[in-house]
Amino acid sequence: MKKPTPNPPEQAHSHPLFCVRPDLSTEEALSNASEILENAVVTGHEAAEHMHGLHREQLMTLVQSVEMAQILVEAALAREFPVAGSSI
C-alpha cells in the first residue's frame, strides 16, 4: 500500500541561520539583541514610508512592539550592567 504523501527527503546536517556562542555573556547577548531590535525599528520605519492604509498601520503596530522590546532590553542592560554617569 502506498502512502498518500511521501516522506520528506532526509537532510544532511544543516547549518542554522543563527546560533549563539556558548561563551556569549549576558551583557553581549543583550547588547546584540538591542542592536538587532534597533535595526528592525529602522527597517520598519523605512518600509512604512512606502505603505498606505491598513498595511502601514499594521506595520507601525509591529514597529511599536519591537520598540517596546528594545526598551525592556535597554532597561535590563542598564540595571544589570550600569555604565558610570548614566541613568534610566
Helices and strands as residue ranges (DSSP letters): H 26-48, H 53-80
